[in-house]
Amino acid sequence: MKVTVNYSGFLPGCVLVKARDEASGRELSTPVPGKGSRPQGGSLVAAVIAPSDWGSSVRIEAFAHEQSCETGTPVVNSSALATLTPGESVPVTLSLQATDADGDGYVSVLTGGTDCNDNNAAIHPGAVELCNDVDDNCNGISDQVELSLGQSCTEGENCPGTRACGQDGGVICNAPAPVYAYPDRDQDGRGDMHAEAVAFCAGIGAGYVLGPADDCDDTNPSIRPGAPELCNGVDDNCDGNIDETFPLLGTACEAAGQCPGTQVCDAAQTGTTCEATIPPSNWYVDEDGDGFGSGTAVTTCVSPGAGYVNQGDDCNDGNPFTHPGATEICDGLDNNCDGTSDGPGVCPEAGASFVSRLVGAPERQWRSIVSETPGDVTVVGNMGGVAVLTPGSTTFQLSPAGSGCGNNDPGYNAVWTDMANLGRAHMGSSSSGLLRYFVRSENACTQAHQLNNVVQGLVGFRHNGELEIHGVTSTFANNQGVTFAWNGGTGAASLTFWPSTVAPLYDVHGRSRAALFAVGGFDTGNTRPRIYRYTDGNSPWQTEDVQSTISNLGKLLGVWVVNDKLAFAVGDFHSGSNSVVRWDGSRWSRMPFPNTYNESLTSVIAFGANSVYVTALNGRVYRYDGTQWQIIHENTSARFRDIAGTSPADLWIAGENGQIFHWPQ
């Protein structure tokens, strides 16, 4: 049955629709909120589906309630008898008529409701009873009784009175207002400003005054409003200020060396004098953030700004592993600034050097290596090679055949490990452009995406709590590369290609979006090098334009970001110059570099401005200590592809012929 209930003259809060089987007396019911606009009325529709065991004669009833179907008596109802026909919809129409003339949601008592005055929307059973000699809430009780008018009450400080109507319809206690007075113990005619006022309903007691209550010391008659103010730390005139006639008192003053001081009262209490608070300190520029600076000190009591510290004597302020008191590490340098380097027991007994080991077959070419934790190393290369060294182990674990990492194709050019996720390795292919991740616990690879590009570099970090891996390729179309972002997962939504037009790219590095660089370039032409920086936006990778500002640079193969204001990039020899550049937070500039060999510089790692390591393809390792570049390892039969490490005493190099090198053992 389709039951339509029409109602006019009012808008019920709820309509209870009932259906009763005439044969069995069984009932179904449902409450339905009223619909429409007050007071014209409206209609509602309810569907009744009779149980299969009901007879064909069903009585339909509608009961209108003013507010809720759960409370109160229906104001009006209507019913009809319907005959059911199986498989057909039977229409039933019921009409309800009542009057809510003032539209307050309550029906006039004359039409079955509870509204005792249906011409005033403020008068109905739900209204608040006001003190106005009107039955506002329709309960039939007079204001005199319901509001206890004329009965005794107390007001304020318990002054007696009687209950009466106020001007706003509320009830007030009609009583005399109390008089408030304050103690005056020193009898100077001023009340104690720190004491609570005492209420008197009839007469003021001895030792009290009406006011003003502005005496700040009611035990001393010489301290009061109007008294002369001295420089003595006391509010003599009780104006709420202490020593206010001495405006310099307590203000900062500057002594020699910009030392802070404070203006204090002089001995006569008639003026102020500047008294220094701390002696000056020596401040030094701390370039590497290790807490120690160097250079000429700035003697002052105020820090010159960010980057200054008050500890000096850093013998190499571009190396965070070098400062007074530092632990001596095996790096061939004086770490603790005592004039000696690599003391007894610091380096291996046989001496410090880059030592190679064969990992995998001799024809293996290791291309990319990463180490974020001492003793934890991941390296990838051709023949689907993945090798992992875990802390406490001395042997690299190779991914076995059938692990999903590939064999001859693909090889891998790039790897980045997520140490926050059990060292999961994310890898980029050198041929088919596969993106895979390697799970250590399973010693197996999982394919995530196929780019059909040569992936050359990957680096990851978390941005707003979400993993963000940035990658670059050296090939795509029209001799251009591609930049992309990957969250490490599979599926189309996990990979984003950026629309910026870029040259072929060979490396990417950064620790956050604030300083994230990709490098590359072309093998021919006068505009070989390219550096791009990530910027937020729809086309985030924007050129740094080094091809126009720095002459004779080759294409760039490696980049390393130390912090938001320091980065290095290296690349191919070009026009008589080796390609090494440095970023100082605002621009890139060439670093002087020895041109003894026409080197292809393949990779760079830096721990500070004066702690930079660069690998050359022809088996050389260069180090910059802030003064000069020097070759710290040379093996021209080796081929170096990538360098990684956790400190200058823990460096790893990925090379060809299956060789992986480690300093110092």
KOLVEX-416293 format. One line per 4 residues: number of its first residue (from 1); their letters; for each residue y negated, x, z of C-alpha. Coordinates in steps of 0.05 Angstrom, whole numbers, padded with zeros to 5 digits, always signed. Layout:
NUM = A = Y,X,Z; ...
END
This chain:
1 = MKVT = +00000,+00000,+00000; -00071,+00024,-00016; -00112,-00002,+00043; -00187,-00006,+00031
5 = VNYS = -00229,-00021,+00093; -00300,-00043,+00079; -00351,-00047,+00135; -00423,-00068,+00134
9 = GFLP = -00481,-00072,+00183; -00456,-00010,+00221; -00420,+00057,+00214; -00359,+00061,+00259
13 = GCVL = -00345,+00127,+00291; -00271,+00116,+00277; -00227,+00062,+00246; -00155,+00055,+00270
17 = VKAR = -00111,+00030,+00213; -00044,-00001,+00234; +00016,-00026,+00194; +00069,-00069,+00228
21 = DEAS = +00136,-00090,+00200; +00138,-00165,+00211; +00214,-00165,+00215; +00225,-00109,+00266
25 = GREL = +00156,-00104,+00299; +00155,-00029,+00286; +00085,+00001,+00275; +00051,+00060,+00241
29 = STPV = -00022,+00077,+00254; -00074,+00130,+00238; -00146,+00141,+00258; -00196,+00151,+00201
33 = PGKG = -00268,+00174,+00212; -00320,+00126,+00186; -00354,+00144,+00121; -00421,+00123,+00093
37 = SRPQ = -00493,+00121,+00116; -00519,+00084,+00177; -00532,+00026,+00182; -00513,+00000,+00113
41 = GGSL = -00440,+00014,+00124; -00387,+00042,+00078; -00313,+00042,+00064; -00251,+00083,+00072
45 = VAAV = -00183,+00085,+00041; -00116,+00095,+00075; -00048,+00100,+00042; +00011,+00066,+00078
49 = IAPS = +00080,+00087,+00057; +00130,+00041,+00090; +00196,+00070,+00115; +00255,+00052,+00073
53 = DWGS = +00285,+00008,+00127; +00224,-00038,+00134; +00223,-00108,+00107; +00178,-00132,+00051
57 = SVRI = +00128,-00168,+00097; +00079,-00120,+00130; +00016,-00136,+00169; -00043,-00090,+00159
61 = EAFA = -00097,-00086,+00214; -00162,-00047,+00220; -00197,-00036,+00287; -00268,-00008,+00286
65 = HEQS = -00291,+00035,+00345; -00362,+00056,+00359; -00346,+00129,+00375; -00273,+00149,+00381
69 = CETG = -00207,+00114,+00369; -00180,+00145,+00433; -00231,+00112,+00479; -00265,+00045,+00485
73 = TPVV = -00249,-00024,+00460; -00253,-00040,+00386; -00317,-00076,+00368; -00287,-00114,+00310
77 = NSSA = -00220,-00118,+00274; -00190,-00149,+00212; -00119,-00160,+00188; -00080,-00183,+00127
81 = LATL = -00007,-00196,+00111; +00020,-00157,+00051; +00084,-00165,+00013; +00116,-00100,-00010
85 = TPGE = +00148,-00090,-00078; +00191,-00027,-00085; +00162,+00023,-00134; +00094,-00010,-00137
89 = SVPV = +00028,+00003,-00102; +00002,-00059,-00067; -00073,-00063,-00056; -00099,-00090,+00011
93 = TLSL = -00172,-00100,+00027; -00200,-00112,+00096; -00272,-00126,+00116; -00306,-00109,+00182
97 = QATD = -00374,-00137,+00200; -00418,-00116,+00259; -00491,-00100,+00273; -00522,-00032,+00290
101 = ADGD = -00594,-00049,+00275; -00624,+00014,+00306; -00573,+00061,+00275; -00556,+00096,+00340
105 = GYVS = -00481,+00092,+00330; -00471,+00035,+00379; -00459,-00038,+00358; -00499,-00095,+00387
109 = VLTG = -00465,-00131,+00445; -00475,-00195,+00406; -00427,-00170,+00352; -00374,-00141,+00399
113 = GTDC = -00407,-00074,+00415; -00438,-00041,+00476; -00511,-00032,+00455; -00553,-00074,+00502
117 = NDNN = -00616,-00064,+00460; -00599,-00058,+00387; -00672,-00053,+00367; -00684,+00014,+00402
121 = AAIH = -00644,+00075,+00381; -00660,+00109,+00447; -00623,+00055,+00486; -00547,+00056,+00484
125 = PGAV = -00488,+00072,+00530; -00492,+00147,+00515; -00566,+00154,+00531; -00594,+00190,+00591
129 = ELCN = -00622,+00142,+00643; -00697,+00153,+00650; -00743,+00133,+00707; -00779,+00079,+00667
133 = DVDD = -00754,+00012,+00693; -00710,+00005,+00631; -00633,+00004,+00629; -00630,+00063,+00580
137 = NCNG = -00554,+00073,+00586; -00535,-00001,+00585; -00496,+00003,+00650; -00532,-00056,+00682
141 = ISDQ = -00557,-00015,+00742; -00631,-00014,+00758; -00671,+00051,+00762; -00685,+00037,+00835
145 = VELS = -00611,+00040,+00851; -00585,+00090,+00800; -00641,+00141,+00811; -00647,+00131,+00887
149 = LGQS = -00721,+00117,+00883; -00759,+00113,+00949; -00708,+00154,+00987; -00725,+00216,+01027
153 = CTEG = -00727,+00285,+00995; -00754,+00355,+01004; -00797,+00394,+00956; -00812,+00468,+00949
157 = ENCP = -00804,+00501,+01017; -00770,+00439,+01047; -00835,+00399,+01053; -00814,+00325,+01064
161 = GTRA = -00828,+00271,+01013; -00798,+00211,+00975; -00765,+00204,+00907; -00809,+00173,+00854
165 = CGQD = -00817,+00169,+00778; -00852,+00227,+00744; -00895,+00223,+00681; -00839,+00247,+00634
169 = GGVI = -00788,+00195,+00657; -00755,+00243,+00705; -00750,+00237,+00781; -00796,+00278,+00825
173 = CNAP = -00801,+00289,+00900; -00869,+00263,+00919; -00888,+00312,+00975; -00948,+00353,+00994
177 = APVY = -00949,+00422,+00962; -00936,+00480,+01009; -00989,+00533,+01023; -00967,+00606,+01014
181 = AYPD = -00994,+00662,+01056; -00980,+00737,+01061; -00973,+00785,+01120; -01035,+00828,+01137
185 = RDQD = -01010,+00877,+01189; -01068,+00928,+01183; -01119,+00871,+01187; -01159,+00895,+01128
189 = GRGD = -01162,+00824,+01099; -01113,+00841,+01044; -01042,+00813,+01041; -00981,+00859,+01035
193 = MHAE = -00963,+00863,+00961; -00892,+00884,+00978; -00878,+00824,+01024; -00852,+00757,+01003
197 = AVAF = -00901,+00699,+01010; -00887,+00652,+01068; -00894,+00577,+01057; -00931,+00534,+01107
201 = CAGI = -00928,+00458,+01099; -00982,+00447,+01153; -01029,+00503,+01174; -01026,+00580,+01165
205 = GAGY = -00997,+00623,+01221; -01032,+00681,+01256; -01027,+00749,+01221; -01025,+00718,+01152
209 = VLGP = -01078,+00712,+01098; -01081,+00669,+01036; -01096,+00730,+00994; -01106,+00768,+00954
213 = ADDC = -01037,+00800,+00964; -01056,+00868,+00934; -01050,+00917,+00993; -01001,+00971,+00970
217 = DDTN = -00994,+01000,+01040; -01004,+00947,+01094; -00995,+00999,+01150; -01057,+01040,+01131
221 = PSIR = -01125,+01006,+01127; -01154,+01065,+01087; -01107,+01050,+01030; -01130,+00987,+00996
225 = PGAP = -01164,+00963,+00932; -01231,+00998,+00924; -01212,+01061,+00962; -01228,+01128,+00927
229 = ELCN = -01169,+01157,+00886; -01148,+01229,+00901; -01099,+01275,+00865; -01046,+01269,+00918
233 = GVDD = -00988,+01228,+00890; -01011,+01165,+00926; -01039,+01100,+00898; -01101,+01102,+00942
237 = NCDG = -01138,+01043,+00909; -01076,+01000,+00900; -01088,+00987,+00827; -01015,+01001,+00809
241 = NIDE = -01030,+01071,+00784; -01023,+01137,+00820; -01076,+01189,+00809; -01103,+01151,+00749
245 = TFPL = -01171,+01185,+00751; -01135,+01249,+00731; -01112,+01232,+00660; -01082,+01301,+00647
249 = LGTA = -01037,+01298,+00708; -00963,+01300,+00688; -00978,+01313,+00615; -00947,+01370,+00577
253 = CEAA = -00985,+01434,+00570; -00969,+01497,+00532; -00965,+01566,+00564; -00954,+01633,+00530
257 = GQCP = -00896,+01632,+00481; -00903,+01557,+00471; -00870,+01547,+00538; -00874,+01475,+00562
261 = GTQV = -00912,+01461,+00626; -00938,+01403,+00666; -01007,+01389,+00693; -01002,+01384,+00769
265 = CDAA = -01052,+01371,+00825; -01092,+01431,+00848; -01097,+01452,+00921; -01163,+01415,+00932
269 = QTGT = -01134,+01350,+00904; -01196,+01343,+00861; -01169,+01367,+00794; -01106,+01391,+00757
273 = TCEA = -01076,+01457,+00735; -01021,+01474,+00684; -00955,+01498,+00714; -00901,+01526,+00667
277 = TIPP = -00832,+01496,+00675; -00785,+01546,+00639; -00792,+01618,+00612; -00789,+01632,+00537
281 = SNWY = -00724,+01645,+00501; -00705,+01685,+00439; -00682,+01641,+00381; -00642,+01666,+00320
285 = VDED = -00622,+01635,+00254; -00548,+01617,+00254; -00527,+01616,+00181; -00452,+01607,+00192
289 = GDGF = -00452,+01557,+00249; -00412,+01599,+00298; -00464,+01594,+00354; -00492,+01665,+00344
293 = GSGT = -00551,+01685,+00301; -00582,+01749,+00275; -00647,+01777,+00248; -00715,+01778,+00282
297 = AVTT = -00719,+01733,+00342; -00770,+01678,+00350; -00793,+01681,+00423; -00810,+01612,+00446
301 = CVSP = -00791,+01559,+00495; -00782,+01508,+00439; -00726,+01511,+00388; -00755,+01526,+00319
305 = GAGY = -00709,+01473,+00290; -00640,+01459,+00264; -00600,+01522,+00249; -00629,+01563,+00306
309 = VNQG = -00590,+01585,+00368; -00610,+01625,+00429; -00553,+01676,+00423; -00563,+01735,+00377
313 = DDCN = -00526,+01799,+00359; -00483,+01768,+00304; -00463,+01827,+00262; -00445,+01783,+00202
317 = DGNP = -00482,+01717,+00204; -00448,+01691,+00141; -00378,+01694,+00169; -00359,+01642,+00222
321 = FTHP = -00301,+01687,+00244; -00349,+01743,+00263; -00394,+01742,+00324; -00397,+01774,+00394
325 = GATE = -00335,+01755,+00433; -00297,+01730,+00372; -00222,+01741,+00368; -00207,+01801,+00325
329 = ICDG = -00166,+01779,+00264; -00132,+01819,+00209; -00185,+01817,+00155; -00210,+01889,+00152
333 = LDNN = -00275,+01869,+00185; -00307,+01877,+00254; -00300,+01806,+00280; -00323,+01816,+00352
337 = CDGT = -00383,+01860,+00333; -00359,+01919,+00376; -00363,+01969,+00319; -00288,+01971,+00303
341 = SDGP = -00243,+01928,+00260; -00171,+01907,+00263; -00152,+01938,+00330; -00082,+01952,+00355
345 = GVCP = -00034,+01894,+00347; -00080,+01854,+00302; -00049,+01872,+00235; +00025,+01884,+00218
349 = EAGA = +00050,+01953,+00238; +00060,+01972,+00165; -00013,+01956,+00151; -00050,+01897,+00122
353 = SFVS = -00041,+01879,+00049; -00026,+01822,+00002; +00050,+01818,+00001; +00086,+01780,-00053
357 = RLVG = +00149,+01739,-00049; +00191,+01708,-00104; +00194,+01633,-00097; +00238,+01600,-00149
361 = APER = +00257,+01630,-00216; +00219,+01691,-00244; +00194,+01649,-00302; +00161,+01601,-00253
365 = QWRS = +00085,+01599,-00259; +00053,+01577,-00194; -00015,+01547,-00211; -00045,+01511,-00150
369 = IVSE = -00039,+01524,-00076; -00067,+01490,-00014; -00064,+01507,+00060; -00104,+01469,+00113
373 = TPGD = -00062,+01489,+00174; -00037,+01559,+00190; +00034,+01566,+00167; +00032,+01503,+00126
377 = VTVV = +00029,+01516,+00051; +00042,+01473,-00011; +00044,+01503,-00080; +00058,+01473,-00149
381 = GNMG = +00068,+01500,-00218; +00106,+01493,-00283; +00178,+01468,-00291; +00162,+01410,-00244
385 = GVAV = +00156,+01461,-00187; +00138,+01440,-00117; +00147,+01488,-00058; +00130,+01477,+00015
389 = LTPG = +00125,+01525,+00073; +00123,+01491,+00141; +00097,+01521,+00207; +00150,+01564,+00241
393 = STTF = +00189,+01575,+00176; +00189,+01638,+00134; +00221,+01607,+00072; +00191,+01561,+00021
397 = QLSP = +00230,+01498,+00008; +00235,+01482,-00067; +00241,+01411,-00093; +00312,+01404,-00120
401 = AGSG = +00334,+01379,-00187; +00337,+01303,-00189; +00281,+01297,-00137; +00235,+01261,-00187
405 = CGNN = +00188,+01321,-00190; +00208,+01340,-00262; +00237,+01403,-00292; +00205,+01435,-00354
409 = DPGY = +00158,+01376,-00362; +00115,+01362,-00327; +00087,+01424,-00295; +00031,+01415,-00244
413 = NAVW = -00039,+01446,-00246; -00067,+01413,-00184; -00045,+01395,-00113; -00079,+01368,-00051
417 = TDMA = -00043,+01354,+00015; -00062,+01298,+00063; -00050,+01331,+00131; -00069,+01265,+00165
421 = NLGR = -00008,+01235,+00130; +00048,+01284,+00147; +00026,+01333,+00093; +00038,+01287,+00035
425 = AHMG = +00024,+01326,-00029; -00014,+01292,-00086; -00004,+01327,-00153; -00032,+01326,-00223
429 = SSSS = +00009,+01343,-00285; -00008,+01397,-00336; +00021,+01362,-00396; +00033,+01287,-00393
433 = GLLR = -00022,+01276,-00342; +00024,+01247,-00289; -00002,+01234,-00219; +00053,+01241,-00168
437 = YFVR = +00060,+01249,-00093; +00112,+01290,-00057; +00140,+01266,+00010; +00166,+01324,+00051
441 = SENA = +00215,+01284,+00094; +00249,+01261,+00030; +00239,+01325,-00010; +00224,+01281,-00070
445 = CTQA = +00168,+01260,-00116; +00144,+01190,-00135; +00106,+01177,-00199; +00041,+01139,-00187
449 = HQLN = +00004,+01140,-00255; +00006,+01170,-00324; -00063,+01191,-00350; -00043,+01225,-00416
453 = NVVQ = -00092,+01280,-00398; -00085,+01350,-00370; -00101,+01343,-00296; -00135,+01407,-00272
457 = GLVG = -00161,+01393,-00202; -00153,+01347,-00142; -00188,+01343,-00075; -00186,+01289,-00022
461 = FRHN = -00222,+01265,+00040; -00234,+01200,+00076; -00296,+01159,+00061; -00311,+01102,+00110
465 = GELE = -00240,+01109,+00136; -00207,+01102,+00067; -00170,+01158,+00031; -00208,+01181,-00032
469 = IHGV = -00177,+01233,-00079; -00222,+01257,-00135; -00191,+01289,-00197; -00213,+01320,-00262
473 = TSTF = -00180,+01333,-00329; -00194,+01383,-00385; -00175,+01340,-00444; -00186,+01268,-00466
477 = ANNQ = -00223,+01253,-00531; -00279,+01287,-00570; -00266,+01351,-00530; -00287,+01319,-00465
481 = GVTF = -00256,+01314,-00397; -00247,+01256,-00348; -00265,+01244,-00276; -00226,+01195,-00234
485 = AWNG = -00215,+01172,-00162; -00146,+01157,-00133; -00128,+01128,-00065; -00060,+01161,-00068
489 = GTGA = -00021,+01098,-00082; +00010,+01065,-00143; -00014,+01006,-00184; -00075,+00997,-00227
493 = ASLT = -00121,+00982,-00168; -00108,+01050,-00137; -00140,+01089,-00195; -00212,+01088,-00219
497 = FWPS = -00238,+01124,-00281; -00312,+01141,-00278; -00353,+01128,-00341; -00396,+01190,-00337
501 = TVAP = -00390,+01233,-00400; -00366,+01303,-00378; -00344,+01367,-00410; -00272,+01393,-00401
505 = LYDV = -00264,+01405,-00326; -00219,+01454,-00290; -00231,+01445,-00215; -00262,+01398,-00164
509 = HGRS = -00278,+01409,-00090; -00317,+01379,-00033; -00310,+01356,+00039; -00347,+01290,+00030
513 = RAAL = -00388,+01254,-00022; -00450,+01290,+00003; -00429,+01355,-00032; -00374,+01343,-00083
517 = FAVG = -00374,+01386,-00147; -00332,+01390,-00210; -00335,+01451,-00256; -00313,+01468,-00326
521 = GFDT = -00343,+01480,-00394; -00326,+01499,-00466; -00291,+01560,-00495; -00343,+01568,-00551
525 = GNTR = -00416,+01555,-00562; -00480,+01574,-00526; -00474,+01521,-00472; -00407,+01541,-00442
529 = PRIY = -00411,+01526,-00367; -00415,+01458,-00335; -00424,+01436,-00263; -00427,+01363,-00243
533 = RYTD = -00444,+01333,-00176; -00420,+01267,-00148; -00475,+01216,-00133; -00465,+01144,-00112
537 = GNSP = -00473,+01096,-00169; -00438,+01065,-00228; -00437,+01131,-00265; -00433,+01180,-00207
541 = WQTE = -00419,+01247,-00239; -00486,+01278,-00260; -00497,+01347,-00291; -00528,+01403,-00251
545 = DVQS = -00552,+01432,-00318; -00531,+01505,-00304; -00520,+01514,-00378; -00596,+01511,-00387
549 = TISN = -00619,+01546,-00324; -00570,+01605,-00318; -00557,+01649,-00379; -00493,+01684,-00399
553 = LGKL = -00445,+01642,-00358; -00375,+01628,-00383; -00336,+01565,-00371; -00324,+01555,-00297
557 = LGVW = -00252,+01551,-00271; -00259,+01546,-00195; -00306,+01516,-00143; -00307,+01515,-00067
561 = VVND = -00353,+01476,-00021; -00365,+01507,+00048; -00412,+01453,+00074; -00468,+01407,+00051
565 = KLAF = -00513,+01467,+00037; -00466,+01520,+00011; -00417,+01524,-00048; -00391,+01575,-00097
569 = AVGD = -00363,+01571,-00168; -00329,+01624,-00213; -00305,+01628,-00284; -00296,+01667,-00349
573 = FHSG = -00331,+01732,-00368; -00386,+01719,-00420; -00437,+01761,-00456; -00428,+01822,-00412
577 = SNSV = -00429,+01786,-00346; -00378,+01759,-00298; -00389,+01687,-00278; -00403,+01677,-00204
581 = VRWD = -00455,+01626,-00179; -00477,+01600,-00111; -00507,+01534,-00089; -00557,+01535,-00031
585 = GSRW = -00562,+01460,-00019; -00613,+01448,-00074; -00598,+01492,-00134; -00547,+01538,-00166
589 = SRMP = -00562,+01612,-00179; -00523,+01672,-00205; -00494,+01721,-00154; -00493,+01795,-00173
593 = FPNT = -00421,+01813,-00187; -00389,+01879,-00210; -00378,+01880,-00285; -00328,+01938,-00284
597 = YNES = -00276,+01891,-00313; -00285,+01834,-00361; -00251,+01787,-00313; -00229,+01715,-00319
601 = LTSV = -00243,+01694,-00247; -00194,+01637,-00233; -00207,+01614,-00162; -00253,+01620,-00102
605 = IAFG = -00249,+01605,-00028; -00305,+01615,+00022; -00312,+01609,+00098; -00386,+01624,+00099
609 = ANSV = -00442,+01655,+00059; -00416,+01725,+00075; -00341,+01710,+00072; -00322,+01695,+00000
613 = YVTA = -00257,+01712,-00036; -00247,+01708,-00111; -00183,+01718,-00151; -00181,+01747,-00221
617 = LNGR = -00127,+01729,-00270; -00110,+01804,-00280; -00086,+01813,-00208; -00150,+01830,-00170
621 = VYRY = -00179,+01799,-00107; -00253,+01808,-00094; -00287,+01798,-00026; -00361,+01788,-00012
625 = DGTQ = -00382,+01807,+00059; -00456,+01792,+00053; -00474,+01861,+00028; -00430,+01875,-00032
629 = WQII = -00370,+01854,-00071; -00309,+01898,-00067; -00238,+01896,-00093; -00192,+01887,-00033
633 = HENT = -00128,+01881,-00074; -00107,+01903,-00144; -00041,+01892,-00179; -00054,+01888,-00253
637 = SARF = +00018,+01870,-00267; +00008,+01805,-00228; -00028,+01743,-00252; -00068,+01704,-00201
641 = RDIA = -00081,+01629,-00211; -00107,+01601,-00145; -00125,+01621,-00074; -00123,+01582,-00009
645 = GTSP = -00123,+01596,+00065; -00145,+01576,+00135; -00183,+01640,+00152; -00196,+01710,+00126
649 = ADLW = -00132,+01730,+00163; -00089,+01676,+00129; -00098,+01677,+00053; -00048,+01653,+00001
653 = IAGE = -00048,+01665,-00075; -00008,+01628,-00127; +00013,+01672,-00184; +00057,+01677,-00245
657 = NGQI = +00128,+01705,-00250; +00148,+01662,-00190; +00103,+01703,-00143; +00065,+01677,-00083
661 = FHWP = +00022,+01727,-00045; +00001,+01726,+00028; -00049,+01766,+00069; -00036,+01802,+00113
665 = Q = +00040,+01799,+00112
END
